[in-house]
Amino acid sequence: MKVLILAAGYATRLYPLTLTQPKPLLPVAGKPMVDYVLDNLAKIPGIDRVYIVTNAKFAGHFRAWADDYRAKGSPLDFTVVNDGSTDDTNKLGAIGDLNLVLEREQVDDDLIVVAGDNLFSESLEDFGAYCRQIGGPVLGVYDVGSLEQAKKYGVVEVDAMGKLLSFVEKPAIPASTLIGIALYYYPRATLTKIRQYLAEGNNPDQPGRLIQWLYPQQAVHTWSVPGIWYDIGSKETLAEANRIFGTR
């Protein structure tokens, strides 16, 4: 199994913090936020490589981080993939970056895809077990507990078995407080769908759009993320995450 961390954005809403440092490497409670991703994913058995797709501006930052992370005793092997972009005007988009890694690195394996700015407080070991059990695409979901909060995200509805029934991006009137987050599992057999999505001229940005396109074609199941989850999109949420995770 492989892991792909999406980390090629420029996070302009967090300027000046992200002028010289990529958002996933900003510290939260004393460690880079991407550490929370890797620390919790690392508990999934069978992961043999982690790809980090980033941009020309920050590729060196991630190489240095990967060296430091391994030096702490991690058994994971890292490959940093530079998508060649230099700013928002020439970025490939999250799905474009995903496809770039698949093609450039010749990935032919089950794949977990996760955004590098997600904060997880709990192990994702059960996510890996669930994905293997289901054997098809899986979307991580989280209950934000507020309809007002849900308006900022992709709101999902699921059936009693956890199968995805609807996915609506930033609805004015959310159907629920359950949202899809940037945590995905694509089994090896579905990787060709990513190339097809782009070949049909669909939007290459926002990874949730791929799930929106995919679930009417084939079953997509969901897995509820335990504990605390944060999507760091602003200085306010960064400060709040520092406060919450700093007390843990």
Summary of the structure (lengths in Angstrom):
residues: 248
radius of gyration: 16.9
end to end distance: 30.3
largest distance: 47.5
contacts: 818
relative contact order: 0.19
helix: 34%
strand: 25%
